[in-house]
Amino acid sequence: MVSLQLVLLLSSAIIIISATHDSKTGTCKAPLLENGRHVPNKLLFEVGEWLQYHCDEGCMTAQRNIVENVRCLSTGWSTVPQCSDISCTFQPKTASDKLQMVYSDGPVAKFSCSDGFTLNGSDITQCYYYGWDPPLPTCQASGKRTKCPPPPQPKNIQEMKVKSDYFSGDKEVIKCKPGFQLYGAQTITCKNGQWTSPPQCVRFHECADPPSILFGALDPASIQPKYHSGSIVRYRCKTGFTITEPQEVICINGNWSLPPDCIHVADGCVLSEEEMLRNGITVENAPLKITEGKSVEFHCIGDLVPSQSLTVTCKDGKILYPQCIIPDFDSCRLSVDKIAENNLILKSTSISKVYRDGESILTRCKVGYYRASAAFKVECVNGRMIYPKCTQEKPCRINQEKLDENFLELHPDQEDKVFYENKEVIHFICKAGYTTKQDKSGLCIKEDILYPFCYKI
């Protein structure tokens, strides 16, 4: 018997990791983390420093979490930071297992049992960063639901009072146990038969008092009675001294990031190679000391992109260093793999360009493929490229006459959707004054749609 394996992906992405150890300087380079972000946002970390990284919606760490802490060791990072697509597997435990998948709709899967067997557990389950929730059902020798499965219950949350049934629009609030801090949206919502992604409860850590610095002190406005993970404290220097960047420290996993320095102000500005490296910038054909009132133009290192103007002026003996950042933080780069995966054709000149938020590129399908997306352009939205899709099989289109004949309307969450892929589930509602005992879900089968039927009340 051939084994069956299902992998459900919330999104597709390329993981690019660059988090190596520099034996010459005893530092760790910041990870080039796609589908996530890290704090503090700098390029180099000293041995002993902590880095905290957060994965974007739809992604998880290698340990199946949303948030992870890693430490710079003499040999490199304690673990390599990475954010990969959320995935779950389904594989029958034995060749005689009677559990089978009916369909999958994004991260949600529906299961049934072979004839003569009864399903024990929820027939609908959803894939989250920590695995299936509720757990996969089993089949016992001897259902059909279109609503949401029971709400997810990740680790370290307070006990929830769970209802027997949940439908679209129902919400639950997740609270962490004492000693844990919540990351992500506290409220989860039932939408189209699936729950929005739940938050993660991370063990709470406190930091001791922030470190002191020579010729400087804490900014009184940022002093707090206690310092928890994520707390930020700022510094300021005495008269005649200028502060280096960053001017703040962050509490991460019970430890503070490295504090700034206060440097004596002389005539003009002395460029700091350490600060330039920390901000991802370099300077060409310019002296290391800039005369008061003069300007200097910096350049980004490698594939980093500027987050502001790279031309700055020496003022009062101080240079405000610009910053070059990883493109994913505020811009997008095209993925050659995603273009191929979605069967798209783009101009070759579009591939190497960095796109700002809101920018888009027109595209078309490969020969022999059909568009399966309403908006047919590649667009940069909130630092992530959104790709349309082309399929070899012609997609299904809603037939208004068929809707009227069966007294149906599209579910409000799908009113703007035009195309449906083969085997994709379509959610309907009955028109006013009509009802049905059937499942209100339809199915796209090779250009044709299987419609449910509503009758007059």
Buried (B, 14 or more C-beta within 10 A) or exposed (E): EEEEEEEBBBEEBEBBBEBEBEEEEEBBBBBBBBBBBBBBBBBBBEBEBBBBBBBBBBBBBEEBBBBBBBBBEEEBBBBBBBBBBBBBEBEBEEEEBBBEEEBBBBBBBBBBBEEEBEBEBBBBBBBBBBBBBBEBBBBEEEEEEBEBBBBBBBEBBEEBEEEEEBEBEBEBEBBBEEEBBBBBEEEBBBBBBBBBBBBBBBBBBEBEEBBEBEBBEBEEEBEEEEBEBEBBBBBBBEEEBBBBBBBBBBBBBBBBBBBBBBBEBEEBBBBBEEBBBBBBBBBEEEEEEBEBEBEBBBBBBEBBBBBEEBEBBBEEBBBEBBBBBBBBBBBBBBBEEBBEEBBBEBEEEBEEEBBEEEBBBEBEBEEEBBBBBEEBEBBBEEBBBBBBBBBEBBBBEBEEEEBEEBBBBBBEEBEEBEBBEBBBBBBBBBBEEBEBEBBBBBBBEEEEBEBBEBEEE
